[in-house]
């Protein structure tokens, strides 16, 4: 399944000055998240202000890359034609162990036992020249 993604010529993420540390870490196969120095809450998606306490004191910290499936959908007709080569594929909302949720591709068979609470872990997947943080079933499950 993963080998199919390497040949895709899909648009990469929009990298901004705020999100650049996240994408640089993903390119190194590292999973980092922002954490607020003031209220100690984890934050995702990358931003300049903590959504919990409005502090601007956010730092990048290594995160577990683990979580649980909160919900999912199976994409049969992708919004960008380049994704058609791997359709149908599963997009899911992953509730990270640190607390935030993240939407990502799930490297799971859409016909198999997807269920709420399924343990997942990050799987760094190369799409053409860009590394992306997809998720797969946890190896401990």
Secondary structure, DSSP 8 states (H G I E B T S, - for coil): -HHHHHT---------TTTHHHHHHHHTT--EEEEETTT--EE-S--SS-TTT--S-EEEEE---EEEEEEEEEESS-SSGGGGGG-SEEEEEEEETTS-EEEEEE-S-TTS---TT-EEEEEEEEETTEEEEEEEE-TT-
